[in-house]
Amino acid sequence: MANNNSNGRPGAIRKAKKGPSKGTGGLGRKSLEGKGPTPKAEDRTYHVAGKRKIARERLDAARGGRGPAQSRGGDQPSSAPQQRRPKQRTADEAEVVTGRNAVLEALRAKIPATTLYIASRIEYDERVKEIVTIATTRGIPILEVMRPELDRMVSFDSVHQGLALKVPPYRYEHPEDLLQKTISRAQVPLIVALDGITDPRNLGAILRSTAAFGGHGVIVPQRRSVGMTASAWRTSAGAAARTPVAMAANLTQTIKAYKAAGVFVIGLDGGGDTMLPGLELADRPLLIVVGSEGKGLSRLVTEACDAIVSIPISAATESLNAGIAASVTLYEISRLRAEGKSAK
């Protein structure tokens, strides 16, 4: 027979709600509030953006506190993506050597360096291990940065391969100080000046030859000429650390000042009227002016020279490289000076 009990199944007890129930004391409302808004990705230290921010702050601190907003000259950093542009190098700006082979060769040549930058998660091959070992031995600070930071540090068309070496700007001497130091040591001056040479490898080769054959220094013009870059340091094979380099504001005026001080000035040119072998001026104080391979000596420099010297070569060869021409001339002058000393 059907059970018509209004309370449901037999024995069921349904308690009626009587009076107010005990509250939670606001705990339920607090649990709904949570822990506040989610922090930005760059504010989370474990996030990639947070690690990138930390690396950027370390890089700015290494640069001397100059942040990205100040480096662009604005008061507020722009949120729009910045297109990479070629860097405009100034005279006092440090140079950055990039690439594994270039950085390794620069460290092997004992080029002065201030900081070594290594990209995070770089693959450590034998070259990277040697680079880190040399930098640690020489006491060069090593900073680990993100790859985007390296991209902004290097020039527009450079490939850094996860490595960058910062080289401080070279400190040039004054041409007249270079001459006076040589004379004060009771030595016969033998100095080389460059006219229109823009290849740093030529400068490095000339520095190496100047040191090898008893030269006392090299002069470079301030304009339209190569300076002491990391490539010149590397090509000189350490000779740049022993041979001073002076910078002339005006090469023609420097030549005239040297002539007034009793120095004979000879220029190298394939069409010169004086032959290099048996040069009569070899035992005199000399300033050798080397022009570029294509244009040669400029007109004003040619007019200021005491003699234009030619190196005899075969008719099949059009001209000599500036570095080779300087080396041959320095060797011949050194040989003639040695013969003169032995004859006395």
C-alpha positions as CSV (number, residue, x, y, z in Angstrom):
1,M,0.0,0.0,0.0
2,A,1.4,3.4,-0.9
3,N,2.8,5.5,1.9
4,N,1.1,8.8,2.1
5,N,3.5,10.2,4.8
6,S,4.1,13.8,3.9
7,N,7.6,13.7,5.6
8,G,9.0,11.4,2.9
9,R,10.4,8.0,3.7
10,P,9.6,6.5,7.1
11,G,11.9,7.6,9.9
12,A,13.2,10.7,8.0
13,I,13.6,13.8,10.0
14,R,13.5,17.1,8.4
15,K,14.7,19.9,10.7
16,A,13.2,23.2,10.1
17,K,15.5,26.3,10.1
18,K,14.9,28.3,13.2
19,G,16.6,31.6,14.0
20,P,19.7,33.1,12.5
21,S,22.7,30.8,11.7
22,K,26.2,31.3,12.9
23,G,28.2,33.6,10.6
24,T,31.8,33.3,9.3
25,G,33.0,36.5,10.7
26,G,33.7,37.9,7.2
27,L,36.1,35.1,6.2
28,G,34.2,34.2,3.1
29,R,34.2,37.8,1.9
30,K,38.0,38.0,2.4
31,S,38.6,34.7,0.5
32,L,36.7,36.1,-2.5
33,E,39.0,39.2,-2.5
34,G,42.1,37.2,-3.4
35,K,45.7,38.5,-3.3
36,G,45.3,41.6,-5.4
37,P,45.9,42.2,-9.1
38,T,48.3,39.9,-11.0
39,P,51.8,41.5,-11.1
40,K,53.2,42.5,-14.5
41,A,55.5,40.0,-16.2
42,E,58.5,42.2,-15.8
43,D,57.9,42.5,-12.1
44,R,58.1,38.7,-11.6
45,T,61.7,37.6,-11.1
46,Y,61.1,34.1,-12.3
47,H,59.5,35.3,-15.6
48,V,61.6,35.8,-18.8
49,A,60.5,39.5,-18.9
50,G,61.6,39.9,-15.3
51,K,65.0,38.4,-16.0
52,R,65.4,40.6,-19.0
53,K,64.5,43.7,-16.8
54,I,67.2,42.6,-14.2
55,A,69.8,42.2,-17.0
56,R,68.9,45.6,-18.4
57,E,69.3,47.2,-15.0
58,R,72.7,45.5,-14.6
59,L,73.8,46.8,-18.0
60,D,72.7,50.3,-17.3
61,A,74.6,50.2,-14.0
62,A,77.7,49.0,-15.9
63,R,77.3,51.9,-18.3
64,G,77.4,54.4,-15.5
65,G,73.7,54.8,-14.7
66,R,72.6,55.9,-18.1
67,G,69.3,54.4,-18.7
68,P,67.6,53.7,-22.1
69,A,65.4,56.7,-21.8
70,Q,68.4,59.0,-21.2
71,S,70.4,57.4,-24.0
72,R,67.7,58.4,-26.5
73,G,67.6,61.9,-25.2
74,G,63.9,61.8,-24.1
75,D,62.2,62.1,-20.7
76,Q,60.0,59.0,-21.1
77,P,60.9,55.7,-22.8
78,S,58.9,55.1,-25.9
79,S,56.6,52.0,-26.0
80,A,56.8,51.8,-29.8
81,P,59.4,49.3,-31.2
82,Q,62.6,51.0,-32.1
83,Q,64.2,50.2,-35.5
84,R,67.9,49.5,-35.3
85,R,70.0,52.2,-36.9
86,P,73.8,52.4,-37.6
87,K,75.6,53.9,-34.6
88,Q,77.3,57.3,-35.0
89,R,80.7,56.9,-33.3
90,T,82.3,59.8,-31.6
91,A,85.9,60.3,-30.9
92,D,85.6,59.4,-27.2
93,E,83.3,56.5,-27.6
94,A,84.5,53.1,-26.6
95,E,84.6,50.5,-29.4
96,V,82.9,47.1,-29.1
97,V,84.6,44.0,-30.6
98,T,82.1,41.3,-31.6
99,G,82.2,37.7,-32.7
100,R,83.9,34.7,-31.1
101,N,87.0,34.7,-33.2
102,A,87.5,38.5,-33.1
103,V,87.0,38.7,-29.3
104,L,89.4,35.7,-28.8
105,E,92.1,37.3,-31.1
106,A,91.7,40.6,-29.3
107,L,92.2,39.1,-25.9
108,R,95.2,37.0,-27.2
109,A,96.8,40.2,-28.5
110,K,96.3,41.8,-25.0
111,I,94.2,44.6,-26.3
112,P,93.1,46.9,-23.4
113,A,89.5,46.0,-22.5
114,T,87.0,47.2,-19.9
115,T,84.1,44.7,-20.0
116,L,83.3,41.3,-21.6
117,Y,79.6,40.8,-22.3
118,I,78.3,37.2,-22.7
119,A,74.8,36.3,-23.8
120,S,72.8,34.2,-21.4
121,R,72.5,30.5,-22.3
122,I,75.4,30.8,-24.8
123,E,76.8,27.5,-26.1
124,Y,80.2,27.1,-24.4
125,D,82.6,25.8,-27.0
126,E,86.4,25.8,-26.8
127,R,86.7,29.4,-27.9
128,V,84.2,30.7,-25.3
129,K,86.0,28.7,-22.6
130,E,89.4,30.3,-23.6
131,I,87.8,33.8,-23.8
132,V,86.4,33.4,-20.2
133,T,89.7,32.1,-19.0
134,I,91.8,34.9,-20.4
135,A,89.3,37.6,-19.2
136,T,89.3,36.1,-15.7
137,T,93.1,36.0,-15.6
138,R,93.4,39.6,-16.7
139,G,90.7,40.7,-14.3
140,I,88.3,41.9,-17.0
141,P,84.7,42.2,-15.6
142,I,82.3,39.6,-17.2
143,L,78.6,40.5,-17.5
144,E,75.9,38.1,-18.6
145,V,73.2,39.9,-20.5
146,M,70.2,39.0,-22.7
147,R,70.7,38.8,-26.4
148,P,68.5,41.9,-27.2
149,E,70.9,43.9,-25.1
150,L,73.8,42.7,-27.2
151,D,71.9,43.6,-30.3
152,R,71.6,47.2,-29.1
153,M,75.2,47.4,-28.1
154,V,76.8,46.4,-31.4
155,S,76.7,48.2,-34.7
156,F,74.0,47.8,-37.3
157,D,75.6,45.2,-39.5
158,S,77.6,43.3,-36.8
159,V,77.1,39.6,-35.8
160,H,78.0,39.3,-32.2
161,Q,77.5,35.5,-31.8
162,G,76.7,36.1,-28.1
163,L,80.0,37.8,-27.3
164,A,81.1,41.5,-27.1
165,L,84.3,43.0,-25.8
166,K,84.3,46.7,-24.9
167,V,87.6,48.5,-25.7
168,P,88.3,51.9,-24.2
169,P,89.1,54.9,-26.5
170,Y,92.7,55.3,-27.4
171,R,94.7,58.1,-25.9
172,Y,96.6,59.9,-28.6
173,E,99.8,61.9,-28.1
174,H,100.5,65.3,-29.6
175,P,102.8,65.2,-32.7
176,E,105.2,67.8,-31.2
177,D,105.4,65.9,-27.9
178,L,106.2,62.8,-29.8
179,L,109.1,64.5,-31.5
180,Q,110.4,66.1,-28.3
181,K,110.4,62.8,-26.4
182,T,112.5,61.2,-29.2
183,I,115.0,64.1,-29.2
184,S,115.2,64.1,-25.4
185,R,116.4,60.5,-25.5
186,A,119.2,61.4,-27.8
187,Q,117.8,59.4,-30.7
188,V,117.6,60.2,-34.4
189,P,113.8,60.6,-35.0
190,L,112.2,58.1,-37.4
191,I,108.4,58.8,-37.5
192,V,105.7,57.7,-39.9
193,A,102.7,59.8,-40.9
194,L,99.6,58.6,-42.7
195,D,97.8,60.6,-45.4
196,G,94.3,59.5,-46.3
197,I,94.7,55.9,-45.1
198,T,91.3,54.5,-43.9
199,D,92.0,50.8,-43.5
200,P,92.8,49.9,-39.8
201,R,94.7,46.9,-40.9
202,N,97.2,49.1,-42.8
203,L,97.6,51.1,-39.6
204,G,98.2,48.0,-37.6
205,A,100.8,46.7,-40.1
206,I,102.6,50.0,-40.1
207,L,102.7,50.1,-36.3
208,R,104.2,46.6,-36.4
209,S,106.9,47.6,-38.9
210,T,107.7,50.8,-37.1
211,A,108.3,48.9,-33.9
212,A,110.3,46.3,-35.7
213,F,112.7,48.7,-37.5
214,G,113.4,51.2,-34.8
215,G,110.7,53.8,-35.5
216,H,109.5,56.1,-32.7
217,G,105.9,56.6,-33.5
218,V,103.1,57.1,-36.0
219,I,101.0,60.2,-36.8
220,V,97.4,60.0,-38.1
221,P,95.3,63.0,-39.2
222,Q,92.2,63.9,-37.3
223,R,90.0,63.9,-40.4
224,R,89.6,61.4,-43.2
225,S,91.9,58.9,-41.7
226,V,91.9,55.7,-39.7
227,G,92.2,55.7,-35.9
228,M,93.3,53.3,-33.3
229,T,90.5,50.7,-33.5
230,A,90.4,47.2,-32.2
231,S,91.2,45.9,-35.7
232,A,94.4,48.0,-35.7
233,W,95.3,46.7,-32.3
234,R,94.9,43.2,-33.4
235,T,96.8,43.6,-36.7
236,S,99.7,45.3,-34.8
237,A,100.2,42.0,-32.8
238,G,101.0,43.9,-29.6
239,A,103.2,46.6,-31.2
240,A,100.5,49.2,-30.5
241,A,101.3,48.8,-26.8
242,R,104.9,49.8,-27.4
243,T,104.7,52.3,-30.2
244,P,102.9,55.7,-29.5
245,V,100.4,57.1,-32.0
246,A,99.8,60.9,-32.3
247,M,96.9,62.6,-33.8
248,A,97.4,65.8,-35.9
249,A,94.6,68.3,-36.3
250,N,96.2,69.4,-39.6
251,L,98.8,67.1,-41.2
252,T,100.3,69.9,-43.5
253,Q,100.8,72.2,-40.5
254,T,102.4,69.3,-38.6
255,I,104.8,68.6,-41.4
256,K,105.8,72.3,-41.5
257,A,106.4,72.3,-37.7
258,Y,108.6,69.2,-38.0
259,K,110.6,70.8,-40.8
260,A,111.1,73.9,-38.6
261,A,112.5,71.6,-35.9
262,G,115.1,70.2,-38.3
263,V,113.3,67.0,-39.5
264,F,113.4,66.0,-43.1
265,V,110.1,65.0,-44.6
266,I,110.0,62.4,-47.4
267,G,106.8,61.2,-49.1
268,L,106.3,57.8,-50.7
269,D,105.0,57.8,-54.3
270,G,105.4,55.5,-57.3
271,G,106.3,58.5,-59.5
272,G,108.9,60.0,-57.1
273,D,112.2,61.3,-58.5
274,T,114.3,59.9,-55.6
275,M,114.9,56.2,-55.4
276,L,114.8,54.4,-52.0
277,P,117.9,52.2,-52.3
278,G,120.9,54.2,-50.9
279,L,118.8,57.1,-49.7
280,E,121.1,59.9,-48.7
281,L,118.7,61.3,-46.0
282,A,118.6,57.9,-44.2
283,D,120.9,59.1,-41.3
284,R,119.0,62.4,-40.8
285,P,115.9,62.9,-38.6
286,L,113.1,61.7,-40.8
287,L,109.3,61.9,-41.1
288,I,108.0,59.4,-43.7
289,V,104.6,60.2,-45.2
290,V,102.6,57.3,-46.6
291,G,99.6,58.0,-48.8
292,S,96.7,55.7,-49.6
293,E,97.0,53.0,-52.2
294,G,94.5,54.5,-54.6
295,K,94.9,58.3,-54.3
296,G,98.4,58.5,-53.0
297,L,99.7,61.7,-51.3
298,S,97.5,64.8,-51.3
299,R,98.6,67.9,-53.2
300,L,99.4,70.0,-50.1
301,V,101.3,67.2,-48.4
302,T,103.3,66.6,-51.6
303,E,104.3,70.2,-51.8
304,A,105.4,70.3,-48.2
305,C,107.7,67.2,-48.5
306,D,111.5,67.7,-49.0
307,A,111.7,64.7,-51.3
308,I,109.3,62.2,-53.0
309,V,110.8,58.7,-52.7
310,S,109.9,55.9,-55.1
311,I,110.4,52.1,-54.4
312,P,111.6,50.3,-57.5
313,I,109.2,47.4,-58.4
314,S,108.6,45.3,-61.5
315,A,106.6,46.8,-64.3
316,A,104.0,44.0,-63.9
317,T,103.0,45.4,-60.5
318,E,101.0,48.6,-60.5
319,S,101.6,49.6,-56.9
320,L,102.3,48.4,-53.4
321,N,100.0,48.3,-50.4
322,A,100.5,51.2,-48.0
323,G,101.6,48.9,-45.2
324,I,104.1,47.0,-47.4
325,A,105.5,50.3,-48.8
326,A,106.1,51.6,-45.3
327,S,107.7,48.3,-44.2
328,V,110.1,48.3,-47.2
329,T,111.0,52.0,-46.5
330,L,111.6,51.5,-42.8
331,Y,113.7,48.4,-43.4
332,E,115.9,50.2,-46.0
333,I,116.4,53.2,-43.7
334,S,117.2,50.9,-40.7
335,R,119.7,49.0,-42.8
336,L,121.4,52.2,-44.0
337,R,121.6,53.6,-40.5
338,A,123.1,50.3,-39.2
339,E,125.7,50.4,-42.0
340,G,126.6,54.0,-41.1
341,K,127.1,53.1,-37.5
342,S,129.3,50.2,-38.3
343,A,131.4,52.3,-40.7
344,K,132.1,54.8,-37.9
